[in-house]
Amino acid sequence: MEYQRIQQELSIIKNMIEKTKKDAAESGSVFLFFGIAGIVYVLVVTIMEELHFFSWVLPAMISMTVLCGIAGYFVFAREDRKEKMTTWPKKINRTILFVCSMAMIITGFVFPLTKVYSWQLSPVFAALLFGIMLFTSGALYEFPFFYLSGLVSWTGACVMAYTLHSRFPVRGVTMIVILICGFIVPAVILNKKYKSRSLDNES
């Protein structure tokens, strides 16, 4: 009887591990959303700055932030409908993504708007928070590529911090590199892993 109980407990643990891996693969759509939304955001702001439409930058940023928030809600809701049960790592990861996103709003809008520091520092703090997101996701889902992505984000933050007065749009280019390496590429890898695992299960 003791042997059977141990076998049952091991089976439960194995199912939990497999469920967590599946969640990691499916969460690729969430990271894909973050990446695409972020790149569109950066491109719009960078183009406006290069064309000297400075009076339009803040309204555009506010509008895109609201739209991203609404779209993000539907992306998360869609993921929840696909899953009957949400694992603990997934709950933690979503909480971290939400908290870091709120911190980006504070450091990216509230502080510059209230003259605490220059708007030029906003992407630096955003890159640092992206790094926290990625390192944490890597630890929760045991996905080493996120660690590399986190290092890219923090390196990008350093690059932007020390090139604030460059005429070349360093911040825009650096942020796009961070978003591609930190969100787009991992999302593609995670989704491919999930699809290949689904095909293996069917065969």
Beta strands, then each sheet from edge to edge (+ up, - down):
end
